[in-house]
Amino acid sequence: MNNEDRVTRLEETIAHQAKTIEELSDQLAEQWKVVEQTRAKLDRLTERFLSLEEQSLDAPPITRPPHY
């Protein structure tokens, strides 16, 4: 294998790796969006849960009916 062939193979390898890195970067960016959306949903659910919990603390205690 001569030097020109070796350089060509190296260039092809580099081009393939650059494409793979770009694809992985795009996938990572998409996954980060999903993580951020999930985090926002979790924050909203946590706020809702805490609000419901506070409301239940204000409710009268559950007692047994007198016929028990």
HELIX and SHEET records of a PDB file:
HELIX    1   1 ASN A    3  ASP A   58  1                                  56    
END                                                                             
